[in-house]
Every structure is written in C-alpha cells, then in structure tokens.
Amino acid sequence: MNFATVERRLGPDPKISMVGIKKLQPGFDAKDFLARAGLGKKILNLKKTEVAYAQGDPADAVFYVQKGRLRVTVTSASGKEATITLVGPGEFLGENCMVSAHLLRLATATAMTDCALLRISKAEMTRVLHQAPELSEMFMSFLLTRNARIQADLVDQLFNSSEKRLARILLLLAQFGKESKPETVVPKISQELLAEMIGTTRSQ
C-alpha cells in the first residue's frame, strides 16, 4: 500500500495541489531527507519540557524525531490530562495532519529530554510521499505499526492486570522487540507518569 492508495480512501486535501510542484531529483534518499533542513523543512531543537506543538494549534506539519523523547498528551475540557504515548528517535509525530479532517492538533507534544526534531510542512510531506516510494513505504510502515500499538494498548487496558500492563509499558520503553538493540536501562520516568499510562494510581 502506498500513499496514493491511502489518499484515494481518505480523499485528497483540497488545499494541496500536486500540479506544478517540483519533482524530486533522481537518487532520492529517505534517510538523508529526514536528516537535514531544506525546502519546507527545518530542524527544531527543544529543551526538556518545551512544547513541539499544543492541542488546538493548526495541524500544518509532520515532525520526525531525530533525537530525544517526547510525551504526547490530551487535556479534557475539565483540565484532566492523559498521556497517549511516548515517541523517540526514528518515529514520526503529528502525522494526523495528513488527514484532511484534522485541521487542529488533537494533542500536545512535550519534550521529556533535549530533542532534535525535523519539522516537515504538510505540503512538502505530501509532495515527497507522492514522488518517493522509499519514504512512502517508511511512513506507511510507521502508521501501521502505530495502529497496531494502539490496538494492543486497548486490549491491554481491557483485559490485563495492572502488573501486566506495567511490565508491557516497561518493555516498550526499553524498545523491546524493535530491530534496534533494546536499551539496557529504561528511560527515567516518574512513577506518577507510569501509573497514568497503565490506568491506575501510584499506590497500586
């Protein structure tokens, strides 16, 4: 499945036209594209606790995490905050902007460590996904993996004990099961945040 297939199912973004858009040069390299600033791209360096984007901001760009870890949260009308996920190097962030219906950010992304992010405008991301199968496949793989993670999280919340949910979260934080070598030490995270992520209280 490529980006064009997904766009046919979701419907094209009326604000973005591919007519007259500059074509990519031969020899396009996805890793190089995600490593440097350029047309429609810029690198953002965030300090711990700084925000990449906030809930309610315009959803006009995708972010690629080059370094660091961020926490993605949502806040209810009553002010209650919940953690959706944590993202780290090699992952995309704010990808919902690629769906036409999402004009505003549905969540807030906050740096948990010093971070380096590549901000890619929606127009530039659309252009490259149409023209570069390598990046399109990488992006689709990420979306499918995240979708599977969301489904697994739901099953975890519905059927597993808090102890099993905690064990799963710790394994995920250590990047267990990824192609890259798992971390030997789980990133430093407060007990309150871990409790929030598994849907319980600290005392439990």
PASEBA-1860 file (N, C-alpha, C; in nm, 3 decimals):
! residues 204
1> MNFATVER> 0.085/-0.120/0.000/0.000/0.000/0.000/0.088/0.124/0.000 ~ 0.059/0.218/-0.090/0.135/0.342/-0.094/0.047/0.460/-0.055 ~ 0.109/0.579/-0.051/0.037/0.698/-0.007/-0.079/0.731/-0.100 ~ -0.061/0.709/-0.230/-0.168/0.739/-0.325/-0.292/0.655/-0.296 ~ -0.270/0.527/-0.257/-0.383/0.440/-0.223/-0.457/0.492/-0.101 ~ -0.380/0.533/0.000/-0.442/0.586/0.121/-0.517/0.714/0.091 ~ -0.460/0.800/0.007/-0.525/0.927/-0.027/-0.658/0.902/-0.099 ~ -0.663/0.799/-0.183/-0.788/0.769/-0.253/-0.896/0.730/-0.153
9> RLGPDPKI> -0.855/0.663/-0.046/-0.952/0.619/0.054/-0.996/0.734/0.144 ~ -0.901/0.818/0.184/-0.931/0.927/0.275/-0.985/1.050/0.202 ~ -0.947/1.064/0.074/-0.983/1.183/-0.002/-0.869/1.281/0.000 ~ -0.837/1.346/-0.111/-0.725/1.440/-0.118/-0.754/1.565/-0.038 ~ -0.649/1.633/0.003/-0.663/1.760/0.073/-0.686/1.869/-0.030 ~ -0.802/1.935/-0.024/-0.832/2.037/-0.126/-0.737/2.154/-0.122 ~ -0.664/2.173/-0.012/-0.574/2.286/0.000/-0.439/2.259/-0.065 ~ -0.415/2.131/-0.102/-0.284/2.095/-0.156/-0.302/2.038/-0.296
17> SMVGIKKL> -0.243/2.101/-0.394/-0.248/2.054/-0.532/-0.110/2.010/-0.575 ~ -0.103/1.898/-0.647/0.025/1.847/-0.693/0.063/1.905/-0.829 ~ -0.026/1.985/-0.887/0.000/2.043/-1.019/0.111/2.147/-1.008 ~ 0.211/2.134/-1.092/0.317/2.234/-1.097/0.418/2.225/-0.985 ~ 0.409/2.120/-0.900/0.504/2.107/-0.788/0.633/2.043/-0.837 ~ 0.743/2.096/-0.792/0.875/2.049/-0.834/0.895/1.902/-0.806 ~ 0.947/1.829/-0.904/0.973/1.687/-0.887/1.105/1.664/-0.816 ~ 1.116/1.547/-0.751/1.238/1.512/-0.680/1.350/1.480/-0.778
25> QPGFDAKD> 1.471/1.505/-0.733/1.588/1.469/-0.813/1.609/1.318/-0.808 ~ 1.667/1.259/-0.913/1.698/1.115/-0.910/1.791/1.083/-0.794 ~ 1.781/0.961/-0.743/1.867/0.919/-0.633/1.820/0.968/-0.498 ~ 1.690/0.992/-0.482/1.635/1.038/-0.354/1.667/0.937/-0.245 ~ 1.709/0.988/-0.128/1.743/0.903/-0.014/1.658/0.948/0.105 ~ 1.573/0.858/0.155/1.480/0.893/0.262/1.554/0.932/0.390 ~ 1.660/0.859/0.424/1.733/0.889/0.547/1.798/1.026/0.539 ~ 1.851/1.059/0.423/1.912/1.190/0.405/1.805/1.299/0.412
33> FLARAGLG> 1.688/1.273/0.354/1.577/1.369/0.356/1.536/1.399/0.499 ~ 1.536/1.296/0.585/1.491/1.312/0.724/1.602/1.362/0.816 ~ 1.720/1.379/0.763/1.834/1.420/0.846/1.866/1.568/0.834 ~ 1.815/1.635/0.729/1.856/1.773/0.701/1.739/1.868/0.683 ~ 1.766/1.995/0.710/1.670/2.101/0.679/1.674/2.125/0.529 ~ 1.571/2.191/0.478/1.567/2.218/0.334/1.433/2.278/0.296 ~ 1.391/2.255/0.172/1.264/2.307/0.123/1.149/2.254/0.208 ~ 1.078/2.344/0.275/0.964/2.303/0.356/1.001/2.228/0.482
41> KKILNLKK> 1.131/2.230/0.517/1.177/2.155/0.635/1.268/2.243/0.721 ~ 1.260/2.226/0.851/1.355/2.292/0.939/1.373/2.210/1.066 ~ 1.490/2.221/1.125/1.522/2.145/1.245/1.487/2.229/1.368 ~ 1.415/2.169/1.461/1.380/2.234/1.586/1.455/2.166/1.699 ~ 1.523/2.245/1.781/1.591/2.192/1.898/1.512/2.235/2.022 ~ 1.464/2.137/2.096/1.382/2.163/2.214/1.456/2.124/2.340 ~ 1.441/2.205/2.442/1.490/2.170/2.575/1.383/2.089/2.648 ~ 1.422/2.020/2.751/1.327/1.942/2.831/1.212/2.032/2.877
49> TEVAYAQG> 1.089/1.984/2.863/0.961/2.048/2.899/0.913/2.147/2.792 ~ 0.992/2.177/2.689/0.943/2.264/2.583/0.844/2.189/2.494 ~ 0.753/2.263/2.432/0.643/2.203/2.355/0.671/2.212/2.205 ~ 0.655/2.098/2.137/0.669/2.097/1.990/0.544/2.156/1.926 ~ 0.428/2.118/1.978/0.300/2.177/1.938/0.200/2.151/2.050 ~ 0.095/2.234/2.054/-0.004/2.224/2.161/-0.140/2.188/2.104 ~ -0.221/2.126/2.186/-0.357/2.090/2.150/-0.432/2.217/2.106 ~ -0.492/2.211/1.988/-0.564/2.327/1.936/-0.483/2.409/1.837
57> DPADAVFY> -0.351/2.384/1.827/-0.269/2.453/1.727/-0.306/2.406/1.586 ~ -0.278/2.486/1.483/-0.301/2.440/1.345/-0.220/2.315/1.315 ~ -0.283/2.217/1.254/-0.214/2.092/1.217/-0.160/2.107/1.076 ~ -0.041/2.166/1.065/0.012/2.201/0.934/0.150/2.142/0.905 ~ 0.195/2.047/0.989/0.327/1.989/0.968/0.339/1.854/1.037 ~ 0.428/1.772/0.983/0.465/1.645/1.044/0.604/1.663/1.104 ~ 0.631/1.596/1.216/0.762/1.603/1.279/0.827/1.465/1.276 ~ 0.958/1.466/1.255/1.037/1.342/1.262/1.137/1.359/1.376
65> VQKGRLRV> 1.136/1.264/1.469/1.223/1.274/1.587/1.363/1.224/1.552 ~ 1.458/1.313/1.552/1.597/1.277/1.526/1.669/1.237/1.655 ~ 1.633/1.304/1.764/1.699/1.277/1.893/1.603/1.313/2.006 ~ 1.607/1.233/2.114/1.528/1.266/2.231/1.399/1.188/2.241 ~ 1.321/1.222/2.341/1.194/1.153/2.367/1.088/1.257/2.404 ~ 0.968/1.239/2.351/0.858/1.330/2.379/0.737/1.257/2.432 ~ 0.657/1.329/2.508/0.534/1.276/2.564/0.417/1.343/2.493 ~ 0.321/1.262/2.445/0.204/1.314/2.376/0.084/1.301/2.469
73> TVTSASGK> 0.018/1.413/2.498/-0.093/1.415/2.594/-0.215/1.484/2.536 ~ -0.330/1.453/2.596/-0.454/1.524/2.565/-0.510/1.578/2.695 ~ -0.580/1.691/2.686/-0.639/1.753/2.803/-0.788/1.770/2.780 ~ -0.870/1.726/2.878/-1.015/1.736/2.866/-1.061/1.877/2.894 ~ -1.190/1.903/2.868/-1.246/2.036/2.893/-1.238/2.073/3.040 ~ -1.238/1.971/3.127/-1.230/1.996/3.272/-1.086/2.012/3.321 ~ -0.990/1.996/3.229/-0.850/2.014/3.266/-0.774/1.888/3.300 ~ -0.839/1.773/3.289/-0.771/1.646/3.319/-0.680/1.608/3.204
81> EATITLVG> -0.555/1.574/3.235/-0.457/1.539/3.132/-0.431/1.389/3.129 ~ -0.418/1.334/3.010/-0.388/1.191/2.994/-0.279/1.174/2.890 ~ -0.188/1.079/2.917/-0.079/1.050/2.825/-0.124/0.949/2.720 ~ -0.108/0.984/2.593/-0.144/0.893/2.484/-0.030/0.797/2.455 ~ 0.089/0.855/2.437/0.205/0.773/2.401/0.333/0.850/2.425 ~ 0.444/0.780/2.417/0.577/0.841/2.418/0.641/0.810/2.283 ~ 0.714/0.905/2.228/0.780/0.883/2.100/0.928/0.913/2.113 ~ 1.008/0.843/2.033/1.152/0.859/2.040/1.216/0.865/1.903
89> PGEFLGEN> 1.348/0.855/1.895/1.421/0.867/1.769/1.371/0.770/1.663 ~ 1.360/0.821/1.540/1.316/0.737/1.429/1.166/0.728/1.412 ~ 1.091/0.803/1.495/0.945/0.799/1.486/0.891/0.933/1.437 ~ 0.773/0.928/1.375/0.705/1.049/1.331/0.611/1.097/1.441 ~ 0.578/1.224/1.432/0.496/1.288/1.534/0.402/1.387/1.464 ~ 0.276/1.393/1.509/0.182/1.486/1.447/0.137/1.443/1.310 ~ 0.142/1.313/1.283/0.109/1.261/1.150/-0.039/1.275/1.117 ~ -0.123/1.299/1.217/-0.266/1.315/1.190/-0.297/1.432/1.098
97> CMVSAHLL> -0.204/1.524/1.086/-0.228/1.641/0.999/-0.244/1.600/0.854 ~ -0.198/1.479/0.818/-0.209/1.435/0.679/-0.352/1.396/0.642 ~ -0.440/1.387/0.741/-0.582/1.359/0.716/-0.655/1.492/0.706 ~ -0.728/1.513/0.600/-0.791/1.642/0.572/-0.880/1.691/0.685 ~ -0.946/1.597/0.756/-1.042/1.637/0.860/-0.974/1.698/0.982 ~ -0.845/1.672/1.001/-0.775/1.719/1.120/-0.704/1.851/1.091 ~ -0.776/1.961/1.111/-0.720/2.092/1.085/-0.647/2.148/1.207 ~ -0.680/2.096/1.326/-0.617/2.141/1.451/-0.555/2.022/1.522
105> RLATATAM> -0.453/2.050/1.601/-0.387/1.945/1.678/-0.483/1.889/1.783 ~ -0.487/1.758/1.793/-0.573/1.692/1.890/-0.501/1.663/2.021 ~ -0.369/1.690/2.024/-0.290/1.658/2.142/-0.174/1.756/2.154 ~ -0.101/1.744/2.264/0.017/1.827/2.290/0.140/1.736/2.297 ~ 0.249/1.777/2.232/0.375/1.701/2.236/0.479/1.781/2.313 ~ 0.526/1.724/2.423/0.619/1.793/2.512/0.748/1.714/2.525 ~ 0.861/1.782/2.518/0.991/1.716/2.527/1.015/1.665/2.669 ~ 1.053/1.538/2.680/1.090/1.479/2.809/1.241/1.488/2.830
113> TDCALLRI> 1.314/1.506/2.721/1.458/1.524/2.724/1.491/1.632/2.621 ~ 1.616/1.669/2.609/1.655/1.757/2.499/1.628/1.683/2.368 ~ 1.565/1.751/2.272/1.522/1.685/2.148/1.565/1.762/2.024 ~ 1.582/1.688/1.916/1.603/1.748/1.784/1.495/1.689/1.694 ~ 1.411/1.777/1.637/1.302/1.735/1.551/1.315/1.798/1.413 ~ 1.278/1.723/1.311/1.268/1.779/1.177/1.122/1.811/1.153 ~ 1.092/1.940/1.135/0.954/1.982/1.106/0.937/1.986/0.954 ~ 0.843/1.907/0.903/0.818/1.899/0.759/0.678/1.952/0.732
121> SKAEMTRV> 0.668/2.056/0.651/0.537/2.114/0.622/0.447/2.009/0.557 ~ 0.318/2.024/0.577/0.222/1.930/0.520/0.234/1.924/0.367 ~ 0.253/2.041/0.305/0.265/2.044/0.160/0.389/1.970/0.112 ~ 0.501/1.989/0.181/0.625/1.921/0.142/0.615/1.771/0.166 ~ 0.555/1.731/0.278/0.539/1.589/0.307/0.450/1.523/0.202 ~ 0.344/1.590/0.162/0.255/1.537/0.059/0.329/1.522/-0.074 ~ 0.406/1.623/-0.110/0.484/1.619/-0.234/0.578/1.500/-0.237 ~ 0.653/1.482/-0.130/0.754/1.377/-0.128/0.690/1.238/-0.120
129> LHQAPELS> 0.581/1.224/-0.045/0.514/1.095/-0.035/0.461/1.052/-0.172 ~ 0.418/1.146/-0.252/0.368/1.114/-0.387/0.481/1.071/-0.479 ~ 0.600/1.124/-0.459/0.707/1.104/-0.556/0.817/1.008/-0.510 ~ 0.821/0.976/-0.382/0.931/0.892/-0.330/0.876/0.766/-0.264 ~ 0.874/0.654/-0.336/0.823/0.528/-0.280/0.897/0.487/-0.152 ~ 1.026/0.517/-0.144/1.103/0.477/-0.026/1.049/0.544/0.101 ~ 1.025/0.674/0.095/0.971/0.744/0.211/0.825/0.706/0.234 ~ 0.751/0.688/0.126/0.611/0.648/0.138/0.599/0.516/0.212
137> EMFMSFLL> 0.684/0.418/0.177/0.681/0.288/0.243/0.722/0.301/0.389 ~ 0.821/0.385/0.419/0.865/0.406/0.556/0.753/0.467/0.640 ~ 0.686/0.567/0.583/0.579/0.636/0.654/0.461/0.542/0.677 ~ 0.424/0.465/0.576/0.313/0.371/0.589/0.344/0.263/0.691 ~ 0.469/0.216/0.694/0.511/0.117/0.792/0.497/0.172/0.933 ~ 0.536/0.299/0.950/0.521/0.364/1.080/0.374/0.373/1.120 ~ 0.287/0.414/1.027/0.145/0.428/1.058/0.082/0.294/1.096 ~ 0.118/0.189/1.023/0.063/0.057/1.053/0.112/0.006/1.188
145> TRNARIQA> 0.240/0.032/1.217/0.296/-0.010/1.347/0.228/0.065/1.461 ~ 0.208/0.196/1.442/0.141/0.273/1.547/-0.003/0.227/1.566 ~ -0.072/0.197/1.456/-0.209/0.148/1.466/-0.216/0.017/1.544 ~ -0.119/-0.072/1.516/-0.115/-0.199/1.590/-0.087/-0.175/1.738 ~ -0.001/-0.078/1.768/0.029/-0.043/1.907/-0.095/0.010/1.978 ~ -0.174/0.093/1.911/-0.295/0.148/1.971/-0.394/0.036/2.003 ~ -0.410/-0.058/1.909/-0.500/-0.170/1.933/-0.451/-0.256/2.049 ~ -0.319/-0.279/2.055/-0.263/-0.358/2.165/-0.282/-0.286/2.299
153> DLVDQLFN> -0.269/-0.153/2.298/-0.291/-0.076/2.421/-0.434/-0.092/2.469 ~ -0.529/-0.090/2.376/-0.669/-0.104/2.413/-0.696/-0.241/2.474 ~ -0.646/-0.346/2.410/-0.662/-0.482/2.463/-0.598/-0.492/2.601 ~ -0.481/-0.432/2.616/-0.408/-0.433/2.743/-0.493/-0.370/2.854 ~ -0.554/-0.255/2.825/-0.635/-0.185/2.924/-0.760/-0.264/2.960 ~ -0.818/-0.333/2.862/-0.945/-0.402/2.885/-0.929/-0.535/2.959 ~ -0.819/-0.606/2.933/-0.811/-0.744/2.981/-0.697/-0.777/3.077 ~ -0.593/-0.697/3.083/-0.477/-0.733/3.164/-0.476/-0.663/3.299
161> SSEKRLAR> -0.409/-0.726/3.394/-0.396/-0.669/3.528/-0.299/-0.550/3.523 ~ -0.301/-0.467/3.627/-0.211/-0.351/3.631/-0.065/-0.395/3.629 ~ -0.035/-0.510/3.689/0.103/-0.560/3.689/0.149/-0.595/3.548 ~ 0.061/-0.663/3.471/0.096/-0.698/3.334/0.105/-0.574/3.247 ~ 0.018/-0.475/3.270/0.024/-0.351/3.193/0.154/-0.277/3.219 ~ 0.197/-0.277/3.346/0.322/-0.212/3.382/0.440/-0.281/3.315 ~ 0.441/-0.414/3.317/0.550/-0.489/3.254/0.557/-0.459/3.105 ~ 0.442/-0.451/3.040/0.439/-0.423/2.896/0.492/-0.283/2.867
169> ILLLLAQF> 0.450/-0.185/2.947/0.496/-0.048/2.927/0.647/-0.040/2.944 ~ 0.703/-0.107/3.044/0.848/-0.103/3.067/0.923/-0.166/2.950 ~ 0.869/-0.274/2.895/0.933/-0.338/2.780/0.928/-0.246/2.658 ~ 0.815/-0.180/2.638/0.803/-0.087/2.526/0.898/0.032/2.541 ~ 0.912/0.081/2.664/1.002/0.193/2.687/1.147/0.155/2.661 ~ 1.179/0.030/2.682/1.314/-0.019/2.655/1.332/-0.060/2.509 ~ 1.230/-0.032/2.425/1.230/-0.064/2.282/1.241/-0.214/2.259 ~ 1.178/-0.291/2.347/1.180/-0.436/2.334/1.109/-0.478/2.206
177> GKESKPET> 1.173/-0.568/2.130/1.111/-0.622/2.011/1.135/-0.541/1.885 ~ 1.205/-0.426/1.895/1.236/-0.348/1.775/1.363/-0.403/1.712 ~ 1.386/-0.360/1.587/1.506/-0.407/1.518/1.632/-0.352/1.583 ~ 1.622/-0.230/1.636/1.738/-0.172/1.703/1.761/-0.244/1.835 ~ 1.883/-0.235/1.888/1.918/-0.303/2.011/1.841/-0.243/2.128 ~ 1.774/-0.327/2.210/1.700/-0.274/2.323/1.790/-0.197/2.418 ~ 1.733/-0.095/2.482/1.810/-0.020/2.580/1.827/-0.105/2.705 ~ 1.944/-0.099/2.769/1.967/-0.177/2.890/1.907/-0.111/3.013
185> VVPKISQE> 1.877/0.019/3.002/1.817/0.092/3.112/1.693/0.165/3.061 ~ 1.580/0.147/3.131/1.457/0.214/3.093/1.473/0.363/3.118 ~ 1.432/0.449/3.024/1.443/0.593/3.043/1.379/0.637/3.174 ~ 1.436/0.741/3.235/1.388/0.789/3.364/1.250/0.851/3.349 ~ 1.151/0.790/3.414/1.013/0.837/3.408/0.954/0.828/3.548 ~ 0.876/0.926/3.587/0.820/0.929/3.722/0.718/0.817/3.742 ~ 0.702/0.777/3.867/0.603/0.675/3.900/0.462/0.724/3.868 ~ 0.439/0.854/3.883/0.308/0.910/3.853/0.274/0.893/3.704
193> LLAEMIGT> 0.375/0.917/3.617/0.353/0.903/3.473/0.330/0.757/3.435 ~ 0.406/0.667/3.494/0.386/0.524/3.467/0.246/0.481/3.510 ~ 0.203/0.529/3.628/0.069/0.495/3.676/-0.037/0.548/3.581 ~ -0.018/0.669/3.532/-0.113/0.729/3.438/-0.120/0.648/3.309 ~ -0.005/0.599/3.262/0.000/0.526/3.135/-0.065/0.389/3.144 ~ -0.065/0.328/3.263/-0.126/0.195/3.277/-0.268/0.204/3.332 ~ -0.315/0.327/3.361/-0.453/0.346/3.404/-0.480/0.305/3.546 ~ -0.386/0.343/3.636/-0.406/0.310/3.778/-0.351/0.424/3.860
201> TRSQ> -0.338/0.403/3.991/-0.281/0.504/4.079/-0.144/0.458/4.125 ~ -0.064/0.551/4.178/0.071/0.517/4.221/0.070/0.412/4.330 ~ -0.026/0.419/4.421/-0.030/0.327/4.535/-0.055/0.184/4.492 ~ -0.122/0.166/4.376/-0.149/0.031/4.328/-0.027/-0.029/4.261
END
